[in-house]
Amino acid sequence: MAGHLGSRITDVDITVRAENGTSSRTAHATVRDGYFAAWCPEGPDEASSNITTVTLRLTDGSTVSNLSARQLYEHPKLD
């Protein structure tokens, strides 16, 4: 997962939860020059059944939690 960040965002955590809630894992993204990137492998059977959320840490120390990664997804724009 990768994306562009606003200037007030300092850290990004991506949490992948099993749909049934039995397990979860969190990847701390690399943040640099206004972008973030993180890699968390999923098996073929997990890709459509996991729930992925994003937590943002802001420059003032506050956080924005449980953002749906699916709703934040931007489709590529073609010129």
C-alpha distance (Angstrom), angle and dihedral (degrees) to the residues before:
residue distance angle dihedral
M1 . . .
A2 3.78 . .
G3 3.77 137.7 .
H4 3.77 151.6 148.1
L5 3.82 120.0 -80.3
G6 3.76 135.3 -152.6
S7 3.80 117.7 -113.4
R8 3.84 93.4 -105.5
I9 3.84 94.8 58.9
T10 3.80 116.3 96.8
D11 3.83 104.1 166.7
V12 3.80 138.4 21.3
D13 3.81 127.6 -160.5
I14 3.80 121.3 -170.9
T15 3.81 116.6 -157.5
V16 3.79 120.7 -164.5
R17 3.82 114.4 -162.7
A18 3.77 128.1 -174.2
E19 3.79 109.4 -113.5
N20 3.81 90.5 -118.1
G21 3.83 90.5 52.5
T22 3.80 95.4 -121.5
S23 3.80 96.3 123.6
S24 3.77 143.6 11.6
R25 3.79 140.1 -179.5
T26 3.80 131.4 -165.6
A27 3.78 128.4 -146.2
H28 3.80 119.0 -160.8
A29 3.80 106.8 -141.2
T30 3.78 126.0 -134.4
V31 3.82 108.1 -115.2
R32 3.79 121.4 -160.6
D33 3.81 138.6 148.5
G34 3.81 94.5 -7.4
Y35 3.81 96.4 -47.8
F36 3.80 136.4 93.8
A37 3.79 132.7 -155.2
A38 3.80 132.4 -176.1
W39 3.78 135.3 167.7
C40 3.79 123.9 -152.7
P41 3.81 114.2 163.5
E42 3.80 120.2 -133.9
G43 3.76 129.4 -169.8
P44 3.82 119.4 -121.0
D45 3.80 91.7 -101.8
E46 3.83 92.2 50.8
A47 3.80 99.8 52.1
S48 3.80 94.9 78.2
S49 3.80 98.3 34.0
N50 3.82 104.7 46.5
I51 3.79 124.4 93.7
T52 3.80 112.7 -138.3
T53 3.80 122.7 -162.9
V54 3.78 133.1 179.4
T55 3.82 128.9 -141.8
L56 3.80 118.3 -161.5
R57 3.80 124.8 -159.2
L58 3.79 115.4 -152.2
T59 3.81 131.8 -149.3
D60 3.83 90.9 -106.8
G61 3.84 90.6 58.7
S62 3.81 96.1 -105.9
T63 3.80 124.2 122.9
V64 3.77 136.8 -140.8
S65 3.81 107.3 -149.3
N66 3.78 140.4 -167.0
L67 3.80 98.3 18.7
S68 3.79 109.7 167.6
A69 3.80 108.3 -115.0
R70 3.80 89.7 -153.9
Q71 3.83 91.7 57.9
L72 3.82 92.2 47.9
Y73 3.80 93.4 53.1
E74 3.80 114.9 119.0
H75 3.77 118.8 -154.6
P76 3.79 114.7 -132.8
K77 3.79 113.4 -93.6
L78 3.77 118.7 -135.1
D79 3.79 121.7 -155.5
